[in-house]
Amino acid sequence: MSGSPPFDLIIFDYDGVIADSEILNNQALSEMLTAHGLPTTVDEALEAYMGKRWRDCAPVIREKLGRDLPDEMLVDWTARCEAAAETTLQPVAGVQDFVAACDGPICVASSSPPDWLALGLQRFGLAEAFGDRLYSAAVHVERGKPHPDLFLHAAREMGADPARTLVLEDSTAGVQAGVAAGMTVVAVCAGGHIRPGHPERLMAAGAHHRINDYAALAGWLGAEPEV
């Protein structure tokens, strides 16, 4: 299996696509927001913030709180996530075998900061497979998802034509970004955060195809789908 025709590049989102970390992240976020006076459930956090970088979440949280955010909020969230990751962070089932079977160019393009990406990739034994091809909306572009900037930046860095690039995403913001970039987008519904109705929302956001596991994705790529 490879990033075979018609795809010259596969771009992986990270949280929920490589790392099964959406529940971990949003559990920490919901607890933090609740502690700061904004009662928030995990499902509410997933719906409002999944797939977006902190810089874009902060104004939404500020408006809901009705006051400025404490300076330490991002530091607090990062610390909570990293502490939970030590014992609970796991890869999305099947992603390691899928990556090992890829013989074409691959990279990561995520809203999360580079240190978080590196932490999980090292833990999962995938650091070498991706090397330094890690692109973060937190540092590499001015506009985050759902804008196409990050995916277009990744494609430029990788020397790939967006029209021949496949994006693997699990959030509506990410799907919208990939579609806006002119790429083919597969909705990856293999993580533990997938709730009833979420796959349908990803398709409504413009995803071209959806898969429930990486074996299905490998099979779909092997069929050389029309795009």
Buried (B, 14 or more C-beta within 10 A) or exposed (E): BBBBEBBBBBBBBBBBBBBBBBBBBBBBBBBBBEEBEBEBEBEBBBBBBBBBBBBBBBEEBBEEBEEEBEEEBBEBBBEBBBEBBEEEBBBBBBBBEBBEEBEBBBBBBBBBBBEBBBBBBEBBEBBEBBEEBBBBBBEBBEBBBBBBBBBBBBBEBBEBEBBBBBBBBBBBBBBBBBBBBBBBBBBBBBBEBBEEEBBEBBBEBBBBBBBEBBBBBBEBBEEEBEE
